[in-house]
Amino acid sequence: MATANVFPMDDNVALEREVHTIGRRLFEAFPTSAGGPLHMLDERAMELASRDLELRAALFRFVDVVPACRSLDDLAQHLVGFVGELEARPGPLEAAMRIADTRGGRAALGAAAAAGVRHMAHRFIVGSDARDAEKVLRELWERSVATSVDLLGEAAVTPTEADRYAERCHQTLEELTELYARWPARPRLEADTVGVLPRANLSVKISALTPLLRPHAPDRGRADAGERLRPLLRRARELGAHLHIDMESLDSREAVLELVLDLLGAEEFVRGPSSGLVLQAYLRDSPETLDQVLGWADEHQRDSPLTVRVVKGAYWDHEIVEARQHGWPAPVFEDKSDSDRNFEHLTARLLDARPAVRVAIASHNLRSVAHAIACDHLLGGDGSDLELQVLRGLGDDLQDALAAQGHRVRTYCPVGDLVSGMAYLVRRLLENTAKDSFLTEHSRGVPVEQLLEAP
Ligand SMILES: Cc1cc2nc3c(=O)[nH]c(=O)nc-3n(C[C@H](O)[C@H](O)[C@H](O)COP(=O)(O)OP(=O)(O)OC[C@H]3O[C@@H](n4cnc5c(N)ncnc54)[C@H](O)[C@@H]3O)c2cc1C
């Protein structure tokens, strides 16, 4: 795996020094009482789950079935069923299982479990829709934090579901534009050296815009999703809003990439809207994807350069299982430090490619974030052309530390109900309890110098 080759060797020493200085400064701005971002998931179960793989699987199976349960009794029976399969049960769960012997006990256990899951979901999901989320969005904006609102609801199964999702997107774009127009100026969030950055920002998933997204017939899915994405881009342009296209699992990557680049490359979208896509650093071939995106950006001079959000990737477990089932080589790195190193490599290349693209670094990992800020400095930037992004509920401390130090930070805020948010919630819980994730290491008290070591 190549390291960032944008800088000559001597500058790599300066880069490391800068990463440590920036990282320590950010770290010191985190709340001192916190045991790391995991303290926000203060559910004992999550802490236990991060130590015990079997328990983790049982709890996630339970979380996944919660929306389908019809009664508290039903909930309790599912919990008892999943946990009952474990060979060793931690004390608190053993006690909970015992009360499930009676009908009254099951009702109490079901109520406690439902409240726990709802409580957890509310950390990540800011409201049922944009209007319901107004208070959170406004508070963030007033504290100099921009947002990207994400409508929960994944993988449409019927055209009606896809139409409904597109309709919700239209409505949300309008609501966000109206809400944000009322709030005070925040110059750092509203412009970079290229021009205006829209206040209203919506993230969408292509799999929710078509039921036809299939790896063996990408053209049909692409065409069908295009029918719903094109009017959305037009509406975003009219409203002066930003539309961001999330990236999902690998089987839809080519279709999503081609669709977005095709549409945004069309004459009618040269003047806008502001828009962007996502690059996943855990994919071994992401450097080639970046070549493709940068080649496209060079050929298409848009008024608003394409924003590239670089992430590590949220479907790691899925990609590994899928590859194993088919006997394919894994398309994702299998060693976390390879993903981290590649993330830095892509970050440096993207920052060096400005102003052909706008760059958004989306990570909760102090090292990855400090590395991006350090690269920006070494390339002569002052932070105006670098956006840092976090997920609501996971990156809150980092978000506040970044905003307090004058960086442009955008928080990804999902809206929707618990049923449509379940897949999202499970992905966040998987991340939170993964043994080698930055958040887990931080919450276990790994010293800052170690957290900042080069991957
Ligand atoms: C604003 C925002 C938007 C996002 N949008 C998207 C999106 O559109 N699509 C998407 O897929 N994800 C998206 N994500 C999620 C992102 O991909 C990561 O899952 C999440 O941010 C965790 O990465 P990290 O750098 O914060 O933490 P870290 O703890 O540093 O990294 C965890 C990540 O490392 C990778 N990893 C874990 N184990 C291994 C291993 N054994 N070998 C190799 N790699 C491993 C995985 O990608 C895992 O998520 C988004 C994140 C943010 C903050």
The ligand as a MOL file (V3000), in Angstrom:
LIG
                    3D

  0  0  0     0  0            999 V3000
M  V30 BEGIN CTAB
M  V30 COUNTS 53 58 0 0 0
M  V30 BEGIN ATOM
M  V30 1 C -20.5210 12.3370 7.2280 0
M  V30 2 C -20.3480 10.8900 6.9170 0
M  V30 3 C -20.9480 10.3660 5.7920 0
M  V30 4 C -20.7800 9.0080 5.4720 0
M  V30 5 N -21.3040 8.5300 4.3110 0
M  V30 6 C -21.0250 7.2620 3.9480 0
M  V30 7 C -21.4160 6.7500 2.6730 0
M  V30 8 O -22.0480 7.4290 1.8520 0
M  V30 9 N -21.1100 5.4640 2.3750 0
M  V30 10 C -20.3980 4.6670 3.2350 0
M  V30 11 O -20.1010 3.5100 2.8940 0
M  V30 12 N -20.0260 5.1190 4.4440 0
M  V30 13 C -20.3130 6.3810 4.8190 0
M  V30 14 N -19.9110 6.8400 6.0520 0
M  V30 15 C -19.4110 5.8840 7.0990 0
M  V30 16 C -17.9290 5.6620 6.9720 0
M  V30 17 O -17.7010 4.8990 5.8070 0
M  V30 18 C -17.3300 4.8840 8.1320 0
M  V30 19 O -18.0180 3.6970 8.3050 0
M  V30 20 C -17.3320 5.5580 9.4550 0
M  V30 21 O -17.1060 6.9130 9.3310 0
M  V30 22 C -16.2360 4.9410 10.3470 0
M  V30 23 O -14.9590 5.2940 9.8820 0
M  V30 24 P -14.0040 6.2420 10.7550 0
M  V30 25 O -12.8960 6.7530 9.9190 0
M  V30 26 O -14.8700 7.2430 11.3800 0
M  V30 27 O -13.4990 5.2920 11.9200 0
M  V30 28 P -12.3250 4.2140 11.9950 0
M  V30 29 O -12.5590 3.4990 13.2630 0
M  V30 30 O -10.9990 4.8190 11.7840 0
M  V30 31 O -12.5950 3.2620 10.7920 0
M  V30 32 C -13.5820 2.2550 10.8000 0
M  V30 33 C -13.6960 1.7920 9.3810 0
M  V30 34 O -12.5040 1.0770 8.9840 0
M  V30 35 C -12.8580 0.0660 8.0490 0
M  V30 36 N -12.4490 -1.2340 8.6220 0
M  V30 37 C -12.8670 -1.7830 9.7920 0
M  V30 38 N -12.2680 -2.9950 9.9800 0
M  V30 39 C -11.4680 -3.1840 8.9250 0
M  V30 40 C -10.5620 -4.2460 8.5430 0
M  V30 41 N -10.3860 -5.3490 9.3090 0
M  V30 42 N -9.8800 -4.1290 7.3890 0
M  V30 43 C -10.0170 -3.0270 6.6030 0
M  V30 44 N -10.8630 -1.9990 6.9050 0
M  V30 45 C -11.5670 -2.0840 8.0520 0
M  V30 46 C -14.3700 0.1330 7.8700 0
M  V30 47 O -14.6120 0.9440 6.7410 0
M  V30 48 C -14.8430 0.8150 9.1330 0
M  V30 49 O -16.0710 1.5100 8.9620 0
M  V30 50 C -20.0280 8.1860 6.3630 0
M  V30 51 C -19.4280 8.7290 7.4860 0
M  V30 52 C -19.5560 10.0660 7.7750 0
M  V30 53 C -18.8550 10.6010 8.9770 0
M  V30 END ATOM
M  V30 BEGIN BOND
M  V30 1 1 1 2
M  V30 2 1 2 3
M  V30 3 2 2 52
M  V30 4 2 3 4
M  V30 5 1 4 5
M  V30 6 1 4 50
M  V30 7 2 5 6
M  V30 8 1 6 7
M  V30 9 1 6 13
M  V30 10 2 7 8
M  V30 11 1 7 9
M  V30 12 1 9 10
M  V30 13 2 10 11
M  V30 14 1 10 12
M  V30 15 2 12 13
M  V30 16 1 13 14
M  V30 17 1 14 15
M  V30 18 1 14 50
M  V30 19 1 15 16
M  V30 20 1 16 17
M  V30 21 1 16 18
M  V30 22 1 18 19
M  V30 23 1 18 20
M  V30 24 1 20 21
M  V30 25 1 20 22
M  V30 26 1 22 23
M  V30 27 1 23 24
M  V30 28 2 24 25
M  V30 29 1 24 26
M  V30 30 1 24 27
M  V30 31 1 27 28
M  V30 32 2 28 29
M  V30 33 1 28 30
M  V30 34 1 28 31
M  V30 35 1 31 32
M  V30 36 1 32 33
M  V30 37 1 33 34
M  V30 38 1 33 48
M  V30 39 1 34 35
M  V30 40 1 35 36
M  V30 41 1 35 46
M  V30 42 1 36 37
M  V30 43 1 36 45
M  V30 44 2 37 38
M  V30 45 1 38 39
M  V30 46 1 39 40
M  V30 47 2 39 45
M  V30 48 1 40 41
M  V30 49 2 40 42
M  V30 50 1 42 43
M  V30 51 2 43 44
M  V30 52 1 44 45
M  V30 53 1 46 47
M  V30 54 1 46 48
M  V30 55 1 48 49
M  V30 56 2 50 51
M  V30 57 1 51 52
M  V30 58 1 52 53
M  V30 END BOND
M  V30 END CTAB
M  END
